[in-house]
């Protein structure tokens, strides 16, 4: 495929109010894309949009507030987008939610919400907006999976299930859409410095005393700058890369999973425990 052209095209971006999504919005604006920004946090989303409008006064910036766990809301959202934007250059399914705890500590409602946000919403948006992508020659689709779409550590059954599903969906689409000229990139970020630790849901059965210490340690492991992650994603889109792994914290586990398909989690578990001890020491200092 020829390189993706950002300027003059419209990009739909979910999860645009913070973290990687916020930085993707800034990066897309800098590269000349009109924007449709989606998030459930109206205040943060409006702030991002206002900064973009101030820096790029000639750029079209639309904001939409929705909870992607609500199937009916996603369907309404997709129908409106299809009507207003019959041709789209780029769809970035970036929004995601996390849930910590062993499977027996999670409620089914919690598990299903993670699947709804992380997998079903991208599925629905892709299904309904695919005609708009195929109508624009040289368009592109980005699905942001995770390190946990490459490996599945204990305590992450819901999150890993959703991100593995998104990975499989994306890889199948990549081959199917070649003839239509639509590129597909799957993104696997490692420990990116975002709000995911503080916004993550905790399993209903996780003891309250364990929640805050685990969140602090988890947050301390998130060190990779989101603006750098966003730049790598957009560079990958421009080059039509099928897969983008971000940070050594994603690349090393991916390599171990390939070399040790059954036993890699034992090695990763030891490495993570050591990193956790260092992070715990740093947090308590």
ABEGO torsion letter per residue (X at the ends): XBBBBABGBBBBBBGAABEAAAAAAAAAAAAGBBBBBBBABAAAAAAAAAAAAAABAABBBBBBBBBAABAAAAAAAAAAAAAABABBABBBBABBBBBBEBAAABBAAAAAAAAAAAAAAAAAAAAAAAAAAAABBGBBBBBBBBAAAABBBBGAAAAAAAAAAAAAAAAAAAAAAAAAGBBBBBBBBBBBBBAAAAABBBBAABBAAAAAAAAAAAAAABABBAAAAAAAAAAAAAAGBABBBBEAAAAAAAAAAAABAAAAAAAAAAAAAAAAAAAAAAAAX
